[in-house]
């Protein structure tokens, strides 16, 4: 090939190609990063902490570590195992829907309030079932971890609601 041969691909970009690259989604960031950028820094921090806590639960449950500690480990009844699996599935779905709502740019306050109500229900019924299943030999260390986990989730959800409202107010 000759240096000025028109069939040879060009080593430089045309101005339209440069502007197209400048507008690429890689340079602008993903929809999730843009959705989080529109929120307050506190919202981003609380969202990250909430995600880490929920993913920690998902990993611990998936590894089978929690099976011996939750009600199934105390009673051995299949019903308790099924309830644990339903709660796990709901937790995973809640996290996925939260991210989907962020990416779609939907209002997330009502979703977070629904998550708060579900988490409060999980905490109350889980604690009641554990208290019944443990009987006369309660494991106070595990119960305190159980309560701390749920209180952390509930607190983070309330903080996320507050920061989401602040993000909406600041955006106007």
C-alpha positions in Angstrom: 0.0 0.0 0.0 1.1 3.5 -0.8 1.1 6.2 1.9 -1.7 8.2 0.2 -3.7 5.3 -1.0 -7.5 6.0 -0.5 -8.2 2.4 0.3 -5.9 2.6 3.4 -7.7 3.3 6.7 -7.0 6.8 8.0 -4.8 7.2 11.1 -6.8 10.2 12.2 -10.4 10.7 13.2 -12.8 13.0 11.5 -14.4 15.8 13.6 -17.8 13.9 13.5 -16.1 10.8 14.8 -14.4 12.8 17.6 -17.7 14.4 18.6 -19.5 11.0 18.5 -16.8 9.5 20.9 -17.2 12.5 23.2 -20.9 11.8 23.5 -20.4 8.1 24.2 -21.9 6.5 27.3 -18.5 5.6 28.4 -17.5 9.2 28.9 -20.9 10.4 30.3 -21.1 7.6 32.8 -23.7 4.9 33.3 -27.3 5.7 34.1 -26.8 4.4 37.6 -23.9 6.8 38.2 -25.9 9.7 36.8 -28.9 8.7 39.0 -26.6 8.6 42.1 -24.9 11.8 41.1 -28.3 13.5 41.3 -28.7 12.5 44.9 -27.0 13.9 48.0 -23.6 12.6 49.1 -25.2 11.2 52.2 -27.7 9.3 50.1 -24.9 7.7 48.1 -23.1 6.8 51.4 -26.2 5.3 52.9 -27.1 3.4 49.7 -23.6 1.9 49.6 -23.8 0.9 53.2 -27.3 -0.6 52.7 -26.1 -2.5 49.7 -23.0 -3.9 51.6 -25.2 -5.0 54.5 -27.8 -6.7 52.2 -25.1 -8.3 50.1 -23.4 -9.6 53.3 -26.7 -11.2 54.3 -27.1 -12.7 50.8 -23.6 -14.1 50.9 -24.0 -15.5 54.4 -27.3 -17.1 53.5 -26.1 -18.5 50.2 -23.1 -20.0 51.8 -25.3 -21.9 54.2 -23.8 -20.2 57.2 -27.1 -18.9 58.6 -29.1 -22.1 58.3 -27.8 -23.4 61.7 -28.5 -20.1 63.5 -32.0 -19.0 62.3 -35.2 -20.8 63.4 -34.5 -23.8 61.1 -31.3 -24.5 63.0 -33.2 -24.5 66.3 -36.3 -26.4 65.3 -35.3 -28.5 62.3 -38.7 -27.9 60.8 -38.9 -27.6 57.0 -41.4 -24.7 57.4 -38.6 -22.6 59.0 -36.2 -23.4 56.1 -38.9 -22.4 53.6 -39.5 -19.1 55.4 -35.8 -18.4 55.5 -35.6 -19.0 51.7 -38.6 -16.7 51.1 -37.0 -14.0 53.1 -33.8 -14.4 51.2 -35.6 -14.2 47.8 -37.5 -11.1 48.9 -34.2 -9.5 50.1 -32.5 -10.2 46.8 -35.6 -8.9 44.9 -35.8 -5.8 47.0 -32.2 -4.9 46.3 -32.5 -5.6 42.5 -35.7 -3.5 42.3 -34.0 -0.6 44.2 -31.2 -0.5 41.7 -33.7 -0.8 38.8 -35.8 2.1 40.2 -32.6 4.2 40.4 -31.5 3.4 36.9 -35.0 4.1 35.5 -35.1 7.4 37.4 -38.3 6.6 39.2 -39.3 8.1 42.6 -37.8 5.8 45.2 -39.3 7.2 48.4 -42.4 4.9 48.3 -40.2 1.9 47.5 -37.9 2.6 50.4 -40.9 3.0 52.8 -42.2 -0.4 51.6 -38.8 -1.9 52.2 -38.9 -0.4 55.7 -42.2 -2.0 56.4 -41.0 -5.4 55.1 -37.8 -5.2 57.1 -39.8 -4.3 60.2 -42.0 -7.2 59.6 -39.0 -9.5 59.0 -37.5 -8.3 62.3 -40.6 -8.7 64.3 -41.6 -12.1 63.0 -38.1 -13.4 62.9 -37.4 -12.4 66.5 -40.7 -13.9 67.7 -40.0 -17.2 65.8 -36.4 -17.3 67.2 -37.7 -16.7 70.7 -40.1 -19.5 70.3 -37.6 -21.8 68.6 -34.8 -21.2 71.2 -37.1 -22.0 74.1 -35.3 -22.1 77.4 -31.8 -21.9 76.0 -31.6 -18.6 74.1 -28.4 -17.6 72.4 -28.1 -13.9 73.5 -25.0 -13.3 71.3 -26.8 -14.4 68.1 -30.0 -12.5 69.2 -28.1 -9.3 69.7 -26.4 -9.7 66.2 -29.9 -10.5 64.7 -31.4 -7.3 66.3 -28.3 -5.2 65.4 -28.6 -6.3 61.7 -32.3 -5.5 61.5 -31.9 -2.2 63.3 -29.0 -1.2 61.0 -31.2 -2.0 57.9 -34.1 -0.1 59.4 -32.0 2.9 60.3 -30.3 3.0 56.8 -33.7 2.8 55.1 -35.1 5.8 57.2 -31.9 7.7 56.4 -32.3 6.9 52.7 -35.9 8.2 52.8 -34.8 11.4 54.4 -31.9 11.9 51.9 -34.1 11.1 48.9 -36.6 13.7 50.0 -33.7 16.2 50.5 -32.4 15.2 47.0 -35.8 16.0 45.5 -36.1 19.3 47.4 -32.6 20.4 46.3 -33.2 19.5 42.7 -36.2 21.9 42.5 
